[in-house]
Amino acid sequence: MTTYPTSDSNFINDLKKSKVPVIVDFWAEWCGPCKMLTPTIEALAEEYKDTSSIVKINVDDSPAIATKYGIRSIPRILLFNNGDVVEQRVGAVSKDELAGMLDKIIKG
């Protein structure tokens, strides 16, 4: 799992170059639901490590990236495929729901 700091200007280029689907978890330290979602994201990252990429972006550390994608409430999950947002969820989403999003892209 990757965490991008504010200064990482390569984030968007990395998304566009990715050959696998990318789930981006927008979160913050002070966000209770974000903390509840962390074990789910970590388990998903381990389970899908060979077929996808899981990225965490702290909105306090990376406000420009959060603004670019219109993040106004967290946790917010964006699923990217070929550099484009194809699905998104708000709140503490279940692992099964996130896995279903990934499977839809991976398995076609």
Secondary structure, 3 states (H helix, E strand, C coil): CEEECCCCCCHHHHHHHCCCCEEEEEECCCCHHHHHHHHHHHHHHHHCCCCCEEEEEECCCCHHHHHHCCCCCCCEEEEEECCEEEEEEECCCCHHHHHHHHHHHHCC
